[in-house]
Amino acid sequence: MARISTDSFLRFCESLDGQELSTLARHRKFKVRVVDDGLEFTPHISKKPRHHSRQYVDGVLDHFEQSGSFMVTQYSGYTANASYMLALIDRYVKRAG
């Protein structure tokens, strides 16, 4: 799979600001916001924002390029919050498709 540009991905995420989104497997609700140096995910249940740097976003996109997998278990050694990123990547890929 071709590498998703981080800049393009972040612009796409900006278009989702304020929308209630869902993870792929468990359909957990969350919101995303682009911040100066990355992304902030806010799960509906906890309402506690989880900030991830641009470097984190780059790393997940790199891992996705290599694996092409939407399975959270493929990212377990890398991040505990992959479910949010994978939901966003899924939307990005479907929109671009």
C-alpha positions in Angstrom: 0.0 0.0 0.0 1.3 3.5 -0.8 2.4 5.7 2.1 -0.3 8.2 3.2 1.2 11.6 3.4 1.1 12.9 7.0 0.3 16.4 5.8 -2.6 15.2 3.7 -3.8 12.9 6.6 -3.8 15.8 9.1 -5.7 18.0 6.7 -8.3 15.3 6.4 -8.5 14.9 10.2 -9.1 18.7 10.4 -12.2 18.2 8.3 -13.5 15.8 10.9 -13.1 18.2 13.8 -16.2 18.2 16.0 -17.7 15.1 14.5 -18.5 12.0 16.6 -16.5 9.1 15.1 -16.4 5.4 15.9 -13.6 2.9 16.2 -13.8 0.0 13.7 -14.0 -3.1 15.9 -15.8 -2.0 19.1 -17.5 1.1 17.7 -16.3 3.2 20.6 -17.3 6.9 20.1 -14.5 9.5 20.0 -13.7 12.9 18.6 -10.4 14.0 16.9 -8.8 17.4 16.8 -5.6 18.5 15.1 -3.3 20.3 17.4 -0.1 22.2 16.7 2.1 19.1 16.9 -0.2 16.2 16.2 -3.6 14.8 17.0 -5.8 14.8 20.1 -8.3 12.0 20.6 -11.2 12.4 23.1 -13.0 9.2 23.8 -16.7 9.7 24.5 -16.6 7.5 27.6 -13.8 9.1 29.5 -13.9 12.6 28.0 -10.1 12.7 28.7 -8.1 13.9 25.7 -5.2 11.8 24.6 -2.5 13.8 22.8 -0.3 12.2 20.2 2.6 14.0 18.4 3.1 14.3 14.7 5.9 11.8 15.2 3.4 9.3 16.5 1.1 9.9 13.5 4.1 9.4 11.2 4.9 6.1 12.9 1.4 4.7 12.7 1.2 5.7 9.0 4.6 4.0 8.4 3.4 0.8 10.2 0.2 0.9 8.2 2.1 1.2 4.9 4.1 -1.9 5.8 1.3 -4.0 7.1 -1.9 -2.7 5.4 -3.7 -4.0 8.4 -6.7 -2.5 10.2 -6.4 -5.0 13.1 -5.5 -3.2 16.4 -3.5 -6.3 17.5 -1.0 -5.6 14.7 -0.2 -2.3 16.5 -0.3 -3.5 20.1 3.5 -3.2 20.6 3.5 0.2 19.1 0.6 2.0 20.7 -2.4 1.5 23.0 -4.5 4.0 21.0 -4.3 2.5 17.5 -8.0 2.0 17.3 -8.5 5.8 16.9 -5.9 6.1 14.2 -7.1 3.1 12.3 -10.6 4.4 12.3 -9.3 7.7 10.8 -7.1 5.8 8.3 -10.1 3.7 7.2 -12.1 6.9 6.5 -9.2 8.5 4.7 -8.6 5.4 2.5 -12.4 5.1 1.7 -12.6 8.8 0.8 -9.5 8.6 -1.4 -10.6 5.3 -3.0 
